Amino acid sequence: MFLFEFLNRISFFSVLTWSFYFVAVLCALIVTSYVSATTRKYRKNLIAVGVSSFILGTLSWSSSFFLSKLNPTQSLLTPIESLGTTQWEEPVSNPEVDLPADEINWTKDLPYRFKFKLKFATNFKQAIAAEGSEIAYLDDSGNVRGFNAYTGLNHWNIQLHAKRVLDQLEAQRKLYLLDDTRLSLRVSCFDLVNPSLLWQRTIPNSKDGALAFDSDSQSLVITAGNGGIWSLKAKTGEILWKRPELFSKLKAIVSPKHLAVFEPVIANKTGSWYFLDLLTGKTLQKSPHVYSDIRRFFVDQSAQASSSFLGEVDLENFFYMNAVDLSQIWNLRTPTPVEILRGVDKDRLIFLYESGLVELRQRSDSSLIYQKQLTGVKPHWLRLSSDLTLLAIPSASEDGSQGISFFNLASGDYLATGRLTEPLLDLIFFGDWVYLFSENYVWAFKK
């Protein structure tokens, strides 16, 4: 496996360089080690070949070096035949359909009924997608694994070896993951309907970034920090255009008229907005921003549909902006630092604070719909049910046991809490189903 990965990374220039150096060393050994009539006769020729090979090897190495410097956005698209294939696995055990009474304890009944329980082949790390009939997650080795959402069978595994997932995006029944390798970013495209890895592209000289998707041009936009701005064809990973001189690690904002990219304060330059043409990447307009810096953007499908987005200046200062002309719709100073912010739909936003305070607000003017102070919650994440009726937040009790608490999203009223025999790490709502994930197991429930 190590040899395969090593050979896969060898470039044309490195092969050429070492070939020339090998010839130069071989000529030097012949001239200095073997004294005969033949070597004396061709000594000048061997010296000429050796010196020429050394010079050509050095030029080849220099070409590779200077090309990487002059064109730092040169990337590697992994050949299809070199991509890790899907490995189908038998489950560690068949799905359990009888849940021991003491394994999960509910404070009151929910409309969900237990269907099956699975044991993972490796430790669970992060739930990443639910598409078609597949549930996909990341294991602690950085590989993408999954199973059939309705039966718990047909386990599959795609070797990715991701050290850290920076961003993920689901679009057109595909999953796009952005992770970082040692000196670069890597974009991977997965088909979740027929689980497989379709393409990968490496963006060098980058360590942070984000993904955005333009449905009209069917393109993927990567803001890659030092690597610049990239636009890739979503189907194949082919480069459509790139802007290596622009620096941005924040998600690009897609609007019907252009792509909006924020370049933060760099070397005493004030933060600026660039409006880029979606098809060519050319700058249509450059505008200063009222804020000198922005920490992150909150973009979801409902916000993109209305060409608007949320930005965070600091943990307690937010703005809502029109992506077409950068006009500010409102700004909001929150009472305490925000842990999580989510768009519910085109009309509502939900704020979850470090203190356990939860707020539901109108998207149009940030007016408060309700405010609830939750107790015993650990607000590291929240999940919304597919029909937008339930809000799920991880919780903890005084005895240290962990679980999940459910709330009525429309009113904020508490509904029930489920306690597990081991720490609950994540949850996925998928249609009428809900999946609870621990380090070693998943529990599936259905309405």
Sequence and secondary structure as in RCSB ss.txt:
>XXXX:A:sequence
MFLFEFLNRISFFSVLTWSFYFVAVLCALIVTSYVSATTRKYRKNLIAVGVSSFILGTLSWSSSFFLSKLNPTQS
LLTPIESLGTTQWEEPVSNPEVDLPADEINWTKDLPYRFKFKLKFATNFKQAIAAEGSEIAYLDDSGNVRGFNAY
TGLNHWNIQLHAKRVLDQLEAQRKLYLLDDTRLSLRVSCFDLVNPSLLWQRTIPNSKDGALAFDSDSQSLVITAG
NGGIWSLKAKTGEILWKRPELFSKLKAIVSPKHLAVFEPVIANKTGSWYFLDLLTGKTLQKSPHVYSDIRRFFVD
QSAQASSSFLGEVDLENFFYMNAVDLSQIWNLRTPTPVEILRGVDKDRLIFLYESGLVELRQRSDSSLIYQKQLT
GVKPHWLRLSSDLTLLAIPSASEDGSQGISFFNLASGDYLATGRLTEPLLDLIFFGDWVYLFSENYVWAFKK
>XXXX:A:secstr
 HHHHHHHH  HHHHHHHHHHHHHHHHHHHHHH  SHHHHHTHHHHHHHHHHHHHHHHHHHHHHHHHHHH TT  
EE  GGGS   EEE  SS  B S  TTTEEESS  S EEEEEEE SS EEEEEEEETTEEEEEETTS EEEEETT
TS  EEEE    S EEEEEEETTEEEEEEE SSEEEEEEEETTTTEEEEEEEEES S  EEEEETTTTEEEEE G
GG EEEEETTT  EEEEETT    S  EE SS EEEEE  BTTB  EEEEE TTT  EEEEEE SSS   EEE  
HHHHHTTEEEEEEETTEEEEEETTT  EEEEEE SS EEEEEE SSSEEEEEETTSEEEEEETTT  EEEEEE S
SB TT  EE TTS EEEEEEE TTS EEEEEEETTT  EEEEEEESS   EEEEETTEEEEE SSEEEEEE 
